[in-house]
Amino acid sequence: MHTDQHTPLPPNLNLSITIPHSFTNSETSDKFTFYEVEIKFNNPTNPTHSKTFSVKKRFKEFDTLHTDLVNSLKANTKKSKDLYTLLLLPKLPSKTLIGIFGMSSSSTVVEGRKVLLQTYLNELIDSPTLFDLTATEATAPVTTPLVLAFLDSGDGQLGVQLNCVLLEVSFIQFAHLTL
């Protein structure tokens, strides 16, 4: 029997998020900004198989995610742990940042909001209480599926990739236990 302790996986499976670009649509009278969210998956079992996914999101989609997270946690307040979890939820940056960066339509505000939104997403995925891909369905935070749905581009590729890695890691851990 193999006696080495196997290092447990981080709950976020080594995901990292950046928002490298933003695009403001000024073609129509309804001016809005898209933020390009890059999700990098650093495969812990095989670093050469790292993947990067990209999805474009408007601020209102971040706002919807945050509202859904709050509502989901409030709906589960029967458990005392979920009351505490609600306090751990990162604060979503304000849609208007006048007073911090100047005019809300300026490129400085968009750049500032981009940094704050990136921080918001990373705080979400770095908190095992809010985001845990290694937990069973029964023990996973109620917020994990909401965050995954937000990060997915709609084609399901992020979820498929993460499930493949979980299976690969489970197999490797099982193989180490049976040696």
Secondary structure as UniProt FT lines:
FT   TURN            11..14
FT   STRAND          15..25
FT   STRAND          32..41
FT   HELIX           47..49
FT   STRAND          51..58
FT   HELIX           59..75
FT   TURN            76..78
FT   HELIX           80..88
FT   TURN            98..101
FT   TURN            104..105
FT   HELIX           107..125
FT   TURN            128..130
FT   TURN            137..139
FT   TURN            142..143
FT   HELIX           144..151
FT   HELIX           157..178
//
